[in-house]
């Protein structure tokens, strides 16, 4: 029984030290990233499609994906392609789910 209690205490302590390290996407991150992404023609093209625009504005999973992007690395072609594919994938999944 003592081992069980010690294990629970150890797990609880670990959770309190690890959970704050998990990044959370805030609405500020999402808005900032969308403003930055609007500079790119591929994102403008996505916004021109009404279904995609609706998802970008309202869908929490899509917005969370956008919020996780590191806009500082968006200027690198490798990351730009990666972010574009990630956003296309989630939008495609969502539109197929809605259809």
Residue pairs with C-beta under 8 A, 6 or more apart in sequence:
23 68
25 63
25 64
25 67
25 68
26 67
27 63
27 67
29 67
29 68
30 63
30 64
30 66
30 67
32 71
33 66
33 67
33 69
33 71
34 56
34 66
36 71
36 74
37 43
37 66
37 69
37 71
37 74
38 44
38 47
40 74
40 80
42 84
43 84
43 87
46 52
46 53
46 56
46 87
46 88
46 91
47 53
47 56
51 95
51 98
52 91
52 95
55 62
55 91
55 94
55 95
56 62
56 63
56 66
56 91
59 94
61 90
61 94
62 87
62 90
62 91
62 94
65 86
65 87
65 90
66 87
69 83
70 79
73 79
74 80
74 83
